[in-house]
Amino acid sequence: SIWSAGHYHRAQAVLLRKFLHQQRLPRELAVRITRYVQFVIEFRHRRVHPSKVHYLDLLSGPLQQELKLNLHKPFLVGFPCVAQVACANPPSLQELCVNGVCVASYAKNDIVFCSGTEADTMCFLTLGSVAYRLGCGREEMRRLLEVGSWFREGALWMKWTHRGDMKAITSVDMLCLSAKKFGDVVTANGRVYMVARAHAFGFWESWQKAMSDEANDDLERFVITDLAVGNFRKVWRVGPADSFNEDETGRHEVTKAEEMQALLMDWAT
């Protein structure tokens, strides 16, 4: 019940304050911990997951399609190719949103994918954050991805094998765009096909350049990743974190904590 939930959160808040006081932690650290917990709780209360709203199952077919279009479109059009598909032929975007994507959910510390496995979907992060790892040992690099990020674009254009590993830092939801369905949709319309063709060639050119860099530049050989093409080089090396934002708002405290988790995460568990 609502009363029970409120009682639980009040009791937890009291226990947290008591714990922080008994441990004699530095005041700044105690404040940061409290702010972080408050932010997470408030965020969870604000967001209602569609799976919790059973009345949505009562909607008619057309309403279901329109709902999916409006839920998925904001994330998919962040990818330039899909944005141009939407301009070239709006029904193609609707087909992708309604029949081309599925929602995948992961709990904290779940493995999203491992290096060497095959992928048949491109993914868009809609909730939570994940850590991406490339390489191993002393040459290892990592990056934090948050809501709005996409990855595995290569699966749309070719047979794709994961170059790195990905693990959930928080509870995560993502939209998975089927490479097969994407191919069916873009080949069904001439204008859309030309848009997709141009992006495929652009991806291939970036791939070839990255392959050339891998062969010729030993320090930058980890350049092909599962991330967006523009991020082929924007991956952190494991080492001291010297560029974290010092803003003390709750959102930035969470980001800083997740950045550190991405760098220090134990991939063996």
C-alpha positions in Angstrom: 0.0 0.0 0.0 1.0 3.7 -0.3 1.2 4.0 3.5 3.5 1.0 3.7 5.7 2.3 1.0 6.0 5.7 2.7 6.7 4.1 6.1 9.5 2.0 4.5 11.2 5.0 2.9 11.0 7.0 6.2 12.5 4.1 8.1 15.3 3.7 5.5 16.0 7.5 5.7 16.3 7.3 9.5 18.6 4.2 9.3 20.8 5.9 6.7 21.3 9.0 8.8 22.0 6.9 11.9 24.5 4.8 9.9 26.4 7.8 8.5 26.5 9.4 12.0 27.7 6.2 13.7 30.5 5.7 11.1 31.8 9.2 11.7 32.2 9.8 8.0 33.4 13.1 6.7 30.5 15.5 6.4 31.0 16.2 2.7 30.9 12.4 2.0 27.8 12.0 4.1 26.1 14.8 2.2 27.0 13.3 -1.1 25.7 9.9 -0.2 22.4 11.4 1.1 22.0 13.5 -2.0 22.7 10.5 -4.3 20.1 8.3 -2.5 17.5 11.1 -2.6 18.0 11.6 -6.3 17.6 8.0 -7.1 14.4 7.6 -5.0 12.8 10.7 -6.5 13.7 9.6 -10.0 12.0 6.2 -9.5 8.9 7.8 -8.1 8.6 10.2 -11.1 9.0 7.5 -13.8 6.1 5.0 -14.4 7.2 2.0 -16.5 4.7 1.1 -19.3 4.7 -2.5 -18.1 3.1 -1.4 -14.8 0.1 0.2 -16.6 -2.1 -2.8 -17.4 -4.8 -0.6 -18.9 -2.6 0.0 -21.9 -3.5 -3.5 -23.0 -7.0 -2.3 -23.6 -6.0 0.1 -26.4 -7.1 -0.5 -29.9 -4.6 -1.5 -32.6 -4.3 2.0 -34.1 -3.9 3.5 -30.7 -1.2 1.0 -29.7 0.7 1.8 -32.9 0.5 5.6 -32.3 1.6 5.1 -28.7 4.6 3.0 -29.8 5.5 5.6 -32.4 5.5 8.4 -29.8 7.4 6.4 -27.2 10.1 5.1 -29.5 10.6 7.9 -32.0 12.4 10.4 -29.7 15.2 7.8 -29.1 15.4 6.4 -32.7 15.6 9.8 -34.4 18.7 10.6 -32.3 20.5 8.3 -34.9 20.9 10.5 -38.0 20.0 7.7 -40.4 16.6 7.1 -38.8 16.0 10.9 -38.6 16.6 11.1 -42.3 14.4 8.1 -42.9 11.6 9.9 -41.0 11.9 12.9 -43.3 12.1 10.8 -46.5 9.1 8.6 -45.7 7.2 8.9 -42.3 5.4 5.6 -42.7 8.8 3.8 -42.7 9.6 5.3 -39.3 6.3 4.2 -38.0 6.9 0.6 -39.2 10.3 0.6 -37.5 8.8 1.9 -34.2 5.8 -0.5 -34.2 7.3 -3.7 -35.6 11.1 -3.2 -35.7 12.0 -2.7 -32.1 11.7 -4.5 -28.8 12.5 -3.5 -25.3 15.3 -5.2 -23.4 15.8 -4.8 -19.7 18.8 -5.5 -17.5 19.4 -5.4 -13.8 22.4 -3.7 -12.2 25.6 -5.6 -12.9 24.0 -7.7 -15.7 26.2 -8.5 -18.7 24.7 -6.8 -21.8 27.1 -8.4 -24.3 30.6 -10.0 -24.4 33.4 -9.5 -26.9 33.3 -12.1 -29.7 29.6 -12.7 -29.7 27.4 -11.8 -32.7 24.8 -9.0 -32.7 21.7 -8.7 -34.8 20.2 -5.5 -33.3 21.3 -1.9 -32.9 20.5 -0.6 -29.4 19.3 2.8 -28.0 19.7 3.4 -24.2 16.3 4.7 -22.8 16.9 4.2 -19.0 19.9 3.9 -16.8 23.6 3.7 -17.6 26.1 1.1 -18.8 29.9 0.6 -18.8 31.6 -0.3 -22.0 35.0 -2.0 -22.0 37.4 -2.4 -24.9 40.5 -4.6 -24.8 42.0 -6.3 -21.8 44.8 -6.1 -19.4 47.1 -3.0 -19.4 45.6 -1.8 -22.8 42.0 -1.8 -21.4 39.8 1.2 -22.2 36.3 2.0 -20.7 33.5 4.4 -21.3 30.2 5.3 -19.5 27.1 5.5 -21.7 23.9 7.2 -20.6 20.3 7.7 -21.8 20.3 8.8 -25.4 23.3 6.8 -26.4 23.2 4.2 -29.1 25.6 1.4 -30.0 26.0 -1.6 -32.4 25.2 0.4 -35.5 27.4 -1.9 -37.4 24.8 -4.7 -37.1 22.6 -2.7 -39.5 25.2 -2.8 -42.3 27.2 -6.0 -41.9 27.6 -9.2 -39.9 28.7 -7.7 -36.6 30.8 -9.3 -33.9 31.1 -7.4 -30.6 34.5 -5.7 -30.2 34.2 -5.2 -26.5 32.1 -5.9 -23.4 29.1 -4.1 -21.9 27.7 -4.3 -18.4 24.8 -2.5 -16.7 25.8 0.0 -13.9 22.1 0.6 -13.0 18.8 -0.9 -13.9 18.7 -0.5 -17.7 16.1 -0.4 -20.5 17.0 -0.2 -24.1 15.3 -0.3 -27.5 16.7 -3.0 -29.8 16.2 -2.3 -33.5 16.2 -5.5 -35.6 18.8 -5.4 -38.3 16.6 -7.7 -40.4 13.5 -5.6 -40.0 15.5 -2.4 -40.7 16.7 -4.0 -44.0 13.2 -4.9 -45.0 11.9 -1.4 -44.3 14.6 0.5 -46.1 14.6 -1.7 -49.2 10.8 -1.2 -49.6 11.0 2.5 -50.5 13.4 4.0 -53.0 14.0 7.3 -51.2 14.6 5.5 -47.9 16.9 3.0 -49.6 19.1 5.9 -50.9 19.3 7.4 -47.4 20.3 4.1 -45.8 22.8 3.4 -48.6 24.6 6.7 -48.0 24.9 6.0 -44.3 26.1 2.5 -45.0 28.9 3.8 -47.2 29.8 6.4 -44.5 30.0 3.7 -41.9 32.2 1.6 -44.2 34.6 4.5 -44.9 34.9 5.1 -41.1 35.6 1.4 -40.6 38.2 1.3 -43.3 39.9 4.4 -41.9 39.9 2.8 -38.4 41.3 -0.4 -39.8 44.1 1.6 -41.4 44.8 3.4 -38.1 44.9 0.1 -36.3 47.5 -1.2 -38.7 49.7 1.9 -38.7 49.4 3.4 -35.2 50.3 1.2 -32.3 49.1 3.6 -29.6 45.7 4.0 -31.2 45.0 0.4 -32.4 41.8 0.1 -30.3 39.8 2.4 -32.6 36.9 0.2 -33.8 34.3 -0.2 -31.1 30.7 -1.1 -30.7 29.9 2.6 -30.0 28.7 5.3 -32.4 31.1 5.9 -35.3 31.9 9.4 -34.0 33.1 7.8 -30.8 35.6 5.3 -32.3 38.4 7.2 -30.5 36.5 8.6 -27.5 37.1 5.8 -25.1 38.8 6.2 -21.7 42.0 4.5 -20.8 41.9 2.9 -17.3 43.8 5.2 -15.0 43.3 8.2 -12.7 40.0 10.0 -13.3 41.1 13.6 -13.9 38.2 15.1 -15.9 35.1 14.6 -13.8 32.6 17.4 -13.5 32.8 19.1 -10.1 29.2 20.4 -10.2 27.5 19.4 -6.9 23.9 19.0 -8.1 22.3 15.6 -7.6 22.4 14.6 -11.2 26.1 15.3 -11.5 26.8 13.4 -8.3 25.1 10.4 -9.9 27.1 10.9 -13.1 30.4 11.2 -11.3 29.6 8.0 -9.3 28.7 6.1 -12.4 31.8 7.3 -14.3 33.9 5.9 -11.4 31.9 2.7 -11.5 32.6 2.4 -15.2 36.3 2.8 -14.6 36.5 0.4 -11.6 33.8 -2.1 -12.4 34.8 -5.8 -11.7 34.0 -7.6 -15.0 34.6 -11.0 -13.4 31.3 -10.8 -11.4 
